[in-house]
């Protein structure tokens, strides 16, 4: 038996082994008796297994304490402050991964025009299952992709019996969107949160995109688009189809969409696939990861390695 004074550091659960996303609304998130809990207006406590989650979505009506934020960061759970039904992202609680080598590799590939085009072509192949047309620029591939995406939306709408007039929504006015667009917005919000958590955990930068540019989550959109039509878009149209047929949807369409997305993430093993997919895409750039600068100064007090690359320990 080990002596009581011996210390065995806890290792965070790997991202691929976690549950995906939990949405919280109305209450205070705190750490009580060592547990991460949601306390409602009546004082009832709901314990949240934060160490086993990739992402927590905090909707309007949530207050969170310093202790809770610190614990979430320690165990590598991404906190995202979102609008009603998760339709807008206001802030993320973890600014970036805990290592720079992968971030520098990502930036190197994004800044090289030839390498960037190779990555975009690899994204196209993963998304559509075929090689991208030859001799096309990134802008031209973006246009081709947009046309194919519109056709896929129309096909899925017809398959599920949904009246579809195109992708359109007002992020500032959730209620004016039609049911299919509300379902899609709620579904893509789930996927974006999950992808951002994986991007950060692996040590990459959400803002450095290849197909998307100029947004805080450009790379998140790049990665999410690869898996969107495999997971959340069918989930959204499934719920929209039920609503169109007049079926009762317990808890509202947004909750039903989240449950469908959760099941899709589990069925496809998405958390287990995102980080390896990113590594494969960057390898398609044809560039070697940048070498560490020989004059670089190592940390004075090195931290022990633990969990995935994005954990701060």
N, C-alpha and C positions, 0 to 999 in steps of 0.2 A: 504494500500500500504506500502511495506517495505521502510524504510529510505534508502537514496542513499548510506549512509556509511556502511550499512550492507553488509557483504560479503557472497556470496553463492558459495562455491567451486564447480568447474566443476568435474563431474565424468566421467572417460574414458568409452567409449563404451565397453561392454563386448565382449570377443573374439567370443562367439557364435553368436553375432549379427552383426559381421563385414563382409565386402566383403573379398575375399580370397587374391589374389595376383595381383599386377601390375608390369609389367616390364618397365624399363626406359632405353633409349639408346640415346646417343648424345645430350648433353646439360649440363647446370649447374642447380643443385637443390639448391634452396635457400629459405629463408623466406623473402618475400617482402610485405609490408603493412599488416603484420600479417598473411599472407597466405603462405602455403607451395606450391611452384611453381617449374615447370621445364621451364627454359629459353633456347630457341634454339639459333642458330647462328644469326638469323635475329632479335633477341630481343623479339620475341613473347613469351608470358607467357601462360603456361597451368597449371591451379590450380589443385593440387592433394589433395583429401580429406583424408589426412594421418590418421586422427583420426578414420576413418571408415574402415581402412585396417588392415589386419593381418600382411602383409609382403610386402615390396618393394624390388624387384630384380633390382640391379644396374649393368647394362651390361657395357662392354668397351665403352668408349666415354662419360662417365658420370663423372662430377666433383660435389662435394657436400660440402657445407659450414658448418662451426661449428654450426651456428644457426639452420640449417636444421637437423643436427644430434641430437642436443639437443631437438628440438621439437618432432622429431620422438620417442626419448627415453621417453619423458614426457608423450606422449599419448599411449605408449605401442605398437608402430608399429615396427616390426623387420626389420632392414636393412641388406641385404645380398649382398655382392659383388660377382658377378658371371662372368664366361667367356661368350663367344659368344653363344647365344641361351640358356644360363643358364646351359651349360653342365658341368662346373666346379664351385665349391664353393671355393672362396679364403678367405673370412672372413665374420663374422657376427657382426653386430654393437651392440648387446646386449649380454654381457658375461654370463648372467644367471638370474634366477628368483630372486624376491625380498624377498624371505622367505626361511628358511632353514629346516623347519619341513618335508616338502614333499621330499626334496632332501635327507635328512638323512634316511627317510623311504625307498626311492628307493635304496640307497646305502646298507642299511641293508639287503634288499631282494636279491640284486645282489651278496652280499658277502657270503650268506648262500647257500651252494650247494643244499640242499633239497628245500629251498624256491625258488631258481632260477629255478630249474627244474619244479616246479609247475607253475611258471609264464610262462615258455616256452611252457608247455603243454596247458595252457589257451590261449596263442597266436595261437597255432596250431589249436585249436578248433574254435576260432573266424575266422581264415583265411579260413579253409576248411570245416567248418560246421560239424565236427565229432571229436570224441575223438582221441587223439594221441595214437599210439600203446603203449601197456604196456611194462614195463621193458626196456625202451630205455633211453640212456643217452642224454644229450644235443647235443653232436656231432652226435649221430645216428639220432636224430630227424632232425638235420640240413641237413644230407644227404638225408633223406626221403623227406623233404620239397623241396630240390633242384630238385629231380627227378620229383616231382609233378608240380613244377613251369615250368620246361622245357616242360612237356606234355601240360600244359595250354597255353604256348606260341605257341606251334605247333597247338593246336586246334583253337585258335583265328586267327592265320595266315590263316589256311585253311578256316575258316568261312568267313573271309573278302577277300579271294582271293589274299593273299599276298605270294610271294615267300619268304620262310624263311629258312635260313641256320644256325640259332642259334643266341644267344645273343652275340654280339661281337662289341666292339667299342674302339677307341683310343682317350682318353680324350685330348691328346696333339695335335691331328690332326682331327678336326671335319669333314673335307670334305671327308676323306677316308671311312667313314662308309657308309653302304648302307641305303636306305631310311627308311626301317622299324626300324633299329637300331637308326637312327637319331631321328625318331619320338618318340621312347621309351625313349631315353635319355632326350629329351626336356620335355616329359610328367612326368617322374619321378623327374626331377628337380623341377617342379611345386609342386609336392606332398611333396618333402622333405622340401621345403621352408615353406609350410603351416604347416606341422607337427612340424618343428622346432619352428615356431612362437607359436604354441599351447603349446609345451613342456615348453618353456621358460615362457610363460604367466602363466602357472599353477605352476611354481616354481620347476620344475624338471631339471635334468642335461642331456643335449644331449649326453654326452660321456659315461654315465653309462648304458650300454646295457645288455641284457640278452641272446639273441640268437647271436647278433653281439657283438664283443669285439674289443678293441684296436684302434678304430677310433674316431675322434672328434664328429661324429654324430651317434655313434652306436645305441643309444636309438631311435633316429629319424628314422633310418633304420628299427628297430624293429616295431615301430608303423606304419610307412608307408607301410610296407609289409602286414599288416592286411587289409588295404583298397585298395591296389594297383590294384588288379584284379576286384574290384568293380567300380573303377573310371578311373584311367589314362591309364591302359593298353588297355582296349577296345577303349578309345579315340585315342590312338596312332595308333592302327591297323585300325581304321576307316579312318584316314587320309592317312595312308600308302596304304590302299586299293584303295582310290580315285586316289592317285598318280599312282599306278600300272595300273589302267584302263585308264590313260592318261587324267584324268579330270583336268581342270584348277583350280589351288588353289591360290586364291588371297592372296598376301602378303607372299607367301612361306609356306612350310610345318611347320616350327617352329611356326609361328603365328597361323596357323590353329589348330595345336595341343594345343596351349595355350587356344584358344577359346573353344575347345572341353573339355579341363580339367576344365575350369571355369564353363561351363554348368554342367559338372558332379558333381563338388563340390556343386553347388547350388541344383541340383536335389536330391542328397543323403544327404543334410544337414550335410556335413562332419565336418565343423567347430564346429557345435553344439555337435558332437559325440566324438571328439578326447579326450578331457580332461576327461569326464566321463569314457571312455574306459580305459584310463590309471589308473584311480582310481580303477576300477573293476579288472584290471589285477594284480595290486599290492596287492589287498585284497586276491587274489587267493594264494598268497605266504603263507598264514596262520599265518603271523607274525602281531603283533600289532604295530601300529606306535610308534616310540620311544618317551618316555616321556621327557618333558623339564627338563634339569638339574636344581635341586633346588637352586644351588649356582650361576646360570646364572644371569648376570647383565643386567637388562632391559635398554633400551636406555634412555639417559639423556633427550633427546628432542623427544618424540615419535611422529611419523607422523600419520596423520589421515588415516583411512582405505578408500581406493577408488578403484573402478573397480575390475578387476580380481587380483589373487594373485601375478602376476608377475609385476604389475605396480609399479613404484618407487614413484609416486606421485610428 
